[in-house]
Amino acid sequence: MVKRQSAKRRNDRSSKKGATTDGRRKNYLSEKEVDRLIAAAKKRGRYPLRDGLLILMAYRHGLRISEALKLNVSDLDLERHRVWIERSKGSLSTEHPIAGDELRAMKKYLAHRKCAAPQLFITERGTPMSRQNAYDLISKAGEAAGLGHVHPHMLRHSCGHHMASEGVDFRTAQDFLGHTDPKHTAAYMRINASRFNSVWGRR
């Protein structure tokens, strides 16, 4: 009996490696899917500017949800178009550039914020957002966007896959994501379809 249960656990674990809980066979979103996720979050939530920016920053900077939620307003340098990314889990902390559309989203959100709390992402009561808050809004936005089950860490994976598909060099991608172990960066590079373009060539 014990052996059968152990085998079942192994099968369950292996079946989850290639698919998410709703049957998706990839654990990341394309850029267009992220746009759909942001649009859905803005339509369904009470705090569209906050929710849209949270998703955008998690995607653009490959943030773990804990890293996104510990961002402070003081980490943003809007004049220099830079944001300080304090990584967790012993990862490399770095300064990232802020793109134009992201900068506009930040300024709009900060202009409508009515609280002086140091944290960037806060609740209606001015308290820091919790992981559950973030999980719920992203999960519900994913369903509303027709993307199935979407969880916050998929946005970090999406960032990694975007860099791989755009041909960002390995070391830059590793440092951008804060990976101290290169094997985590290599996982994105290995399944990047663009590196197989020359297999058949033009036909």
C-alpha positions in Angstrom: 0.0 0.0 0.0 2.8 2.4 0.9 4.5 1.7 -2.4 1.3 2.4 -4.4 0.8 5.7 -2.6 4.4 6.8 -3.2 4.0 5.9 -6.9 0.8 7.9 -7.1 2.5 10.9 -5.5 5.3 10.7 -8.1 2.9 10.5 -10.9 1.0 13.5 -9.6 4.2 15.5 -9.3 5.4 14.6 -12.8 2.0 15.4 -14.3 2.2 18.9 -12.9 5.6 19.7 -14.3 4.3 20.5 -17.8 0.9 22.0 -17.0 -0.7 24.4 -14.6 -3.7 23.4 -12.5 -6.2 24.3 -15.2 -4.4 22.2 -17.9 -2.3 25.0 -19.4 0.8 23.4 -20.7 3.0 26.4 -20.2 3.5 28.5 -17.0 3.9 31.9 -18.6 2.0 34.4 -20.6 2.8 36.1 -23.9 3.0 39.9 -24.0 -0.5 40.1 -25.5 -1.9 37.9 -22.8 -0.3 40.1 -20.1 -2.0 43.1 -21.8 -5.3 41.2 -21.6 -4.7 40.5 -17.9 -4.0 44.1 -17.1 -7.1 45.2 -19.0 -9.3 42.7 -17.2 -7.8 43.8 -13.8 -8.6 47.4 -14.5 -12.2 46.6 -15.5 -13.2 44.4 -12.6 -11.3 45.9 -9.7 -12.1 49.0 -7.5 -8.5 50.2 -7.8 -7.7 49.9 -11.6 -4.5 52.1 -11.5 -3.0 50.2 -8.7 -3.9 46.7 -10.0 -2.8 47.5 -13.5 0.6 48.9 -12.3 1.2 45.9 -10.0 0.7 43.4 -12.8 2.8 45.5 -15.2 5.7 45.9 -12.8 5.7 42.2 -11.9 5.9 41.4 -15.6 8.4 44.0 -16.7 10.8 43.4 -13.8 10.3 39.7 -13.3 9.2 40.3 -9.7 8.3 37.6 -7.2 5.1 38.7 -5.5 7.0 39.3 -2.2 9.4 41.6 -4.1 6.5 43.6 -5.7 4.7 44.1 -2.4 7.8 45.3 -0.6 8.4 48.1 -3.1 8.4 51.5 -1.5 7.5 54.8 -3.2 11.1 55.9 -2.4 12.4 53.0 -4.7 11.1 54.9 -7.7 13.3 57.6 -9.3 10.9 59.1 -11.7 13.3 61.8 -12.9 15.9 59.3 -13.9 13.4 56.7 -15.0 14.8 54.0 -12.6 13.5 51.7 -10.0 15.4 49.9 -7.3 14.6 46.2 -7.2 15.3 44.6 -3.8 15.3 40.9 -4.5 14.5 38.1 -2.0 15.8 34.6 -1.5 19.4 35.9 -1.7 19.0 37.0 -5.3 20.9 39.9 -6.8 19.3 43.3 -6.2 19.7 45.8 -9.0 18.4 49.1 -10.5 16.1 48.7 -13.5 15.1 51.2 -16.1 11.5 52.3 -16.3 9.9 52.3 -19.8 7.7 55.2 -20.9 4.3 53.5 -20.6 5.3 52.2 -17.2 6.4 55.6 -16.1 3.1 57.2 -17.1 1.2 54.4 -15.2 3.3 55.1 -12.1 2.7 58.9 -12.2 -1.0 58.4 -12.7 -1.3 56.0 -9.8 0.7 58.2 -7.5 -1.3 61.2 -8.4 -4.5 59.4 -7.4 -3.1 57.8 -4.2 -4.5 59.4 -1.1 -2.2 57.9 1.5 1.4 58.8 2.6 2.3 55.2 3.4 5.8 54.3 2.3 4.7 51.1 0.5 3.9 51.5 -3.1 1.0 49.1 -3.2 -1.5 49.7 -0.5 -5.1 48.8 0.3 -8.1 51.1 0.7 -7.3 51.5 4.4 -3.7 52.6 3.6 -2.2 49.3 4.8 0.3 47.2 2.7 -1.3 44.8 0.3 -1.0 41.1 1.4 0.1 38.2 -0.8 -3.5 37.0 -0.7 -4.7 40.4 -1.9 -2.4 40.2 -4.9 -3.1 36.5 -5.6 -6.8 37.1 -5.6 -6.8 40.1 -7.9 -4.4 38.4 -10.4 -6.3 35.1 -10.3 -9.7 36.8 -10.9 -8.3 39.0 -13.6 -7.0 35.8 -15.3 -10.4 34.3 -15.3 -12.1 37.5 -16.5 -9.5 37.7 -19.4 -10.2 34.1 -20.5 -6.7 33.0 -19.6 -7.7 30.3 -17.1 -5.8 30.1 -13.8 -3.1 32.7 -13.6 -1.0 33.1 -10.4 1.5 35.9 -9.6 4.7 33.9 -10.2 3.6 33.4 -13.8 4.4 37.0 -14.4 8.1 36.4 -13.4 8.2 33.4 -15.7 6.7 35.5 -18.5 9.5 38.1 -18.1 12.1 35.4 -18.4 10.5 33.9 -21.5 10.1 37.3 -23.1 13.8 38.0 -22.7 14.7 34.6 -24.1 12.5 35.1 -27.2 13.9 38.6 -27.7 17.5 37.2 -27.8 18.7 38.9 -24.6 22.1 37.5 -23.7 22.3 35.0 -21.0 24.2 37.0 -18.4 22.0 40.1 -18.8 18.9 37.9 -18.3 20.5 36.3 -15.3 21.3 39.6 -13.7 18.0 41.2 -14.6 16.1 38.4 -12.9 18.5 38.4 -10.0 19.4 34.7 -10.4 22.5 33.6 -8.5 22.2 30.1 -9.9 22.5 30.2 -13.7 20.4 27.0 -14.1 17.3 29.0 -13.4 18.0 31.4 -16.2 19.0 28.4 -18.5 15.4 27.0 -18.1 14.0 30.0 -20.0 16.7 29.8 -22.7 16.2 26.1 -23.4 12.6 26.2 -24.4 12.8 29.4 -26.4 11.4 28.6 -29.8 13.3 31.2 -31.7 16.6 29.3 -31.4 15.1 26.5 -33.4 14.3 28.8 -36.4 17.2 27.5 -38.4 16.3 23.8 -38.1 14.2 23.8 -41.3 15.1 27.1 -42.7 12.8 28.8 -45.2 10.7 26.4 -47.3 
